[in-house]
Amino acid sequence: MTFLQAIALGIIQGVTEFLPVSSSGHLVLFQNLLGLKDPELAFDVAVHMGTLAAVCIYFRKDIAAIALQTGKWLFYSQWRSRQPTPSEVCMAGLIFAGSIPTAIIGIGFHGIADTLFSSVLLVGFMLIVMGFWMWFTRCKQQPDLRNSVPGTGDALLIGVAQGMAIIPGISRSGATIAAALYLGIDRTTAARFSFLLSIPAIAGAALLNAIDAPITGTAHLPVILAGTAAAGIMGYAALSLLVYLVKKGKLSFFAPYCWIVGGVIVFLAW
């Protein structure tokens, strides 16, 4: 892998990890275009760490508050009964609940991931499906439709939507935010919960890749770092843009892109 290829793949990973256009689907396409059908495992893990750093930096205040309040609640609950549970602790519980179906689906499908990623035609079909999934969020334009806080059942369903993003062409952010909107959760909370839920998912995916095989390859450290930096910087920018658009009720703006790209892929691959 060359220096420019690493930067290109890092940019693609960073932008598409958070924009609802499927990072896995775009990586399948561009890896084939660049002749990198099997990029180095070290590079794959590194660019995921770059996007993980981006979401952690963006939501650093939320993460710190959740960690602090959860720690206090666990410590003081040993001596104080009937104390109200802080909202940050509830959010930690919801993230844990949502991560369960994601982990089950991710581990269950991990063995056939290579088969899924080998099908460009599947990418095209799933991008079209993803477009429709986001397009119909136009029916959920009003904020605060039901509640600003997801329930446990909501978290589990959103976790299932996140788990389905293991299929190339299904966007993790698009699927989870759209699912939250369909469940009646307000736009701001839908975006916030989606990305907080992505933290264990991204970390878990990178861990599975690292465990699956020894980290070998021809990429040198400067090349890996370049791709990681590109993924982190572009990921932060893409995350900021998507949060802004979701708050404005514009998630459906990405649907035509998914239809066009998916349609072209299906036509060419058929």
C-alpha positions in Angstrom: 0.0 0.0 0.0 1.4 3.4 -1.0 1.2 6.6 1.1 -1.4 8.1 -1.2 -3.5 5.0 -1.2 -3.4 5.0 2.6 -4.6 8.6 2.8 -7.3 8.0 0.2 -8.7 5.0 2.1 -8.4 6.9 5.4 -10.4 9.8 4.0 -13.1 7.4 2.6 -13.3 5.6 5.9 -13.5 8.8 7.9 -16.2 10.4 5.7 -18.3 7.3 5.2 -18.1 6.0 8.8 -20.4 8.7 10.0 -22.2 10.0 6.9 -25.1 7.6 6.2 -23.7 6.2 3.0 -22.1 3.0 4.3 -18.4 3.0 5.0 -18.1 -0.7 4.4 -19.8 -0.4 1.0 -17.6 2.4 -0.2 -14.4 0.6 1.1 -15.4 -2.5 -0.9 -15.7 -0.4 -4.0 -12.6 1.7 -3.6 -10.4 -1.2 -2.5 -11.4 -2.9 -5.8 -10.7 0.3 -7.8 -7.3 0.7 -6.1 -6.5 -3.0 -6.5 -6.5 -3.5 -2.7 -8.8 -6.5 -2.3 -7.1 -7.5 0.9 -5.6 -4.5 2.7 -3.3 -5.0 5.6 -5.0 -5.9 8.9 -3.0 -3.4 10.8 -4.2 -0.6 8.5 -7.8 -1.7 8.8 -7.6 -1.7 12.6 -5.8 1.7 12.6 -8.3 3.6 10.5 -11.1 2.3 12.8 -9.2 3.7 15.7 -9.0 7.0 13.9 -12.7 7.2 13.5 -13.2 6.0 17.1 -10.9 8.9 18.3 -13.1 11.3 16.3 -16.3 10.3 17.9 -14.7 10.2 21.4 -13.3 13.8 20.9 -16.6 15.1 19.6 -18.7 13.7 22.5 -15.9 14.0 25.1 -18.2 16.0 27.5 -21.0 13.4 27.3 -18.5 10.5 27.7 -16.9 12.2 30.7 -20.2 12.9 32.4 -21.5 9.4 31.8 -18.3 7.8 33.2 -18.2 10.2 36.2 -21.9 9.9 37.1 -21.9 6.1 36.6 -18.9 5.7 38.9 -20.5 7.9 41.6 -23.8 6.0 41.3 -22.1 2.6 41.6 -20.1 3.7 44.6 -22.7 5.6 46.5 -25.5 3.2 45.8 -23.8 0.8 48.2 -24.8 3.1 51.1 -27.7 5.1 49.8 -31.0 3.5 48.9 -33.9 5.0 46.9 -31.7 7.6 45.3 -32.9 8.9 41.8 -30.8 7.4 39.0 -29.0 10.2 37.1 -29.8 10.5 33.4 -26.1 9.8 32.5 -26.3 6.4 34.3 -29.5 5.6 32.4 -27.7 6.5 29.2 -24.9 4.1 30.1 -27.4 1.4 30.7 -29.1 2.1 27.3 -25.7 2.0 25.5 -25.0 -1.4 27.2 -28.5 -2.7 26.2 -28.1 -1.5 22.6 -24.7 -3.1 22.3 -26.0 -6.6 23.2 -27.9 -7.2 19.9 -25.1 -5.5 17.9 -22.5 -7.8 19.5 -24.7 -10.9 18.9 -25.2 -10.0 15.2 -21.6 -9.0 14.7 -20.1 -12.1 16.2 -22.7 -14.3 14.4 -22.0 -12.9 11.0 -18.3 -12.4 11.5 -17.5 -15.8 10.0 -19.1 -14.9 6.7 -17.9 -11.3 6.5 -15.5 -12.2 3.7 -18.4 -13.5 1.6 -20.5 -10.5 2.2 -17.6 -8.1 1.4 -16.8 -9.9 -1.8 -20.2 -9.0 -3.4 -20.2 -5.6 -5.1 -23.8 -6.4 -6.3 -24.9 -6.8 -2.7 -23.4 -3.3 -1.9 -25.6 -1.8 -4.7 -28.8 -3.4 -3.5 -28.2 -2.5 0.1 -27.4 1.1 -0.7 -30.8 1.4 -2.5 -32.5 -0.1 0.6 -30.6 2.3 2.8 -31.8 5.2 0.7 -35.5 4.2 1.2 -34.9 3.6 4.9 -33.7 7.2 5.3 -36.1 8.8 2.8 -39.2 7.9 4.9 -37.8 9.7 7.9 -39.3 12.7 6.2 -42.6 11.6 7.9 -40.9 12.2 11.2 -40.1 15.9 10.8 -41.4 17.2 14.1 -39.0 17.2 17.0 -39.8 15.7 20.4 -42.4 13.3 18.8 -42.7 11.2 21.9 -39.9 11.5 24.4 -36.3 12.8 24.6 -35.1 9.6 26.3 -35.1 6.2 24.7 -36.4 3.2 26.6 -34.7 -0.2 27.0 -36.8 -1.6 24.2 -35.9 1.3 21.9 -32.2 0.7 22.7 -32.5 -3.0 21.8 -34.2 -2.2 18.5 -31.6 0.5 17.6 -28.9 -2.0 18.5 -30.4 -4.5 16.0 -30.3 -1.8 13.4 -26.7 -1.1 14.2 -25.9 -4.8 14.0 -27.4 -5.0 10.5 -24.7 -2.5 9.3 -22.3 -5.4 9.1 -23.9 -5.9 5.6 -21.9 -3.8 3.1 -24.2 -1.0 1.8 -26.1 -0.6 5.1 -25.0 2.6 6.9 -24.5 2.2 10.7 -25.3 5.9 11.4 -28.2 6.0 8.9 -29.8 2.8 10.2 -29.6 3.7 13.8 -30.6 7.4 13.5 -33.5 6.4 11.2 -34.6 3.7 13.6 -34.6 6.1 16.5 -36.7 8.6 14.6 -39.2 5.9 13.6 -39.5 5.0 17.3 -40.5 8.6 18.0 -37.2 9.8 19.7 -36.4 13.5 19.0 -33.7 14.3 16.4 -31.1 15.6 18.8 -31.3 12.6 21.1 -31.4 10.2 18.1 -28.1 11.6 16.8 -26.5 11.6 20.2 -27.5 8.1 21.1 -26.5 6.7 17.7 -23.0 8.0 18.0 -22.5 7.1 21.6 -23.7 3.6 20.8 -21.2 3.5 17.9 -18.2 3.7 20.4 -18.4 0.1 21.7 -19.4 -1.1 18.2 -16.4 0.5 16.5 -14.0 -0.7 19.2 -15.5 -4.2 19.1 -15.2 -4.4 15.3 -11.5 -3.4 15.5 -10.9 -5.9 18.3 -12.5 -8.7 16.3 -10.3 -7.9 13.3 -7.2 -7.8 15.5 -8.0 -11.2 17.0 -9.0 -12.8 13.8 -5.5 -12.9 12.4 -2.0 -11.7 13.3 -1.3 -8.2 12.2 0.9 -8.6 9.2 1.4 -6.8 5.9 3.7 -4.6 4.0 2.4 -1.3 5.2 5.0 0.7 7.1 4.2 2.8 10.3 4.2 6.2 8.5 1.7 4.9 5.9 -0.6 3.5 8.7 -0.3 6.7 10.7 -1.2 8.8 7.6 -4.3 6.7 6.9 -5.3 6.9 10.6 -4.9 10.7 10.8 -6.9 11.1 7.6 -9.7 8.9 8.9 -9.8 10.8 12.2 -9.8 14.3 10.8 -12.3 13.6 8.1 -14.4 11.6 10.5 -14.7 14.5 12.9 -15.8 16.8 10.1 -18.3 14.3 8.8 -19.7 13.7 12.2 -20.2 17.4 12.8 -22.0 17.8 9.5 -24.3 14.9 10.1 -25.3 15.9 13.6 -26.1 19.4 12.2 -28.2 17.9 9.4 -30.1 15.5 11.6 -31.0 18.3 14.0 -32.4 20.1 11.0 -34.4 17.1 10.0 -32.4 16.5 6.8 -31.3 12.9 7.1 -33.3 12.1 4.0 -31.0 14.3 2.0 -28.6 11.4 1.7 -31.2 9.1 0.1 -30.8 10.2 -3.5 -27.1 9.7 -3.3 -27.6 6.1 -2.1 -30.1 5.5 -4.9 -27.9 6.8 -7.6 -24.7 5.1 -6.4 -26.5 1.9 -5.7 -28.3 1.9 -9.0 -25.1 2.4 -10.9 -23.4 -0.4 -9.0 -26.3 -2.8 -9.7 -26.3 -1.9 -13.4 -22.6 -2.3 -13.8 -22.4 -5.5 -11.7 -25.5 -7.3 -13.0 
